[in-house]
Amino acid sequence: MHDSEGANCFRFGLDADGKAYIGTTESAAYVSDSIQALRALISAVKAGAADHLVA
């Protein structure tokens, strides 16, 4: 496995408060927000509008 492969593995779900979250599979840390906010972020990344956020 290349070092960059692990960085591309994300997990999505709902936290204990019912908020959507996104995190990497290599860390227990995650970011949570409303489902709508995370949907908008994912859509922007897919469209290339937020590629400067992805390292």
C-alpha positions as CSV (number, residue, x, y, z in Angstrom):
1,M,0.0,0.0,0.0
2,H,1.3,3.5,-0.8
3,D,1.2,6.2,1.8
4,S,-1.3,8.2,-0.1
5,E,-3.8,5.4,-0.3
6,G,-4.7,5.6,3.4
7,A,-5.3,9.3,3.1
8,N,-8.0,8.7,0.5
9,C,-10.2,6.5,2.7
10,F,-13.0,8.4,4.4
11,R,-15.8,7.3,6.7
12,F,-19.2,9.0,6.9
13,G,-22.0,8.5,9.3
14,L,-24.1,10.1,12.1
15,D,-22.6,10.9,15.5
16,A,-24.3,10.4,18.9
17,D,-26.1,13.8,18.5
18,G,-27.5,12.9,15.1
19,K,-25.1,15.2,13.1
20,A,-23.4,13.9,10.0
21,Y,-19.7,13.3,10.2
22,I,-16.7,12.8,8.0
23,G,-13.4,11.4,9.0
24,T,-10.5,9.3,7.8
25,T,-10.2,5.6,8.5
26,E,-6.7,6.2,10.0
27,S,-8.0,8.5,12.8
28,A,-10.7,8.5,15.5
29,A,-11.1,12.2,14.9
30,Y,-13.8,13.5,12.7
31,V,-15.7,16.7,11.7
32,S,-19.4,16.9,12.2
33,D,-22.0,19.3,10.9
34,S,-25.5,19.2,9.5
35,I,-26.1,16.6,6.7
36,Q,-26.8,19.5,4.3
37,A,-23.4,21.2,5.1
38,L,-21.4,18.0,4.5
39,R,-23.4,17.2,1.3
40,A,-22.6,20.7,0.0
41,L,-18.9,20.2,0.9
42,I,-18.8,16.8,-0.9
43,S,-20.6,18.2,-3.9
44,A,-18.1,21.1,-4.1
45,V,-15.1,18.7,-3.9
46,K,-16.5,16.5,-6.6
47,A,-17.1,19.5,-8.8
48,G,-13.5,20.6,-8.3
49,A,-14.6,23.9,-6.6
50,A,-12.9,22.9,-3.3
51,D,-9.9,21.1,-4.5
52,H,-7.6,23.4,-2.6
53,L,-9.1,21.9,0.6
54,V,-8.0,18.4,-0.2
55,A,-4.3,17.7,0.4
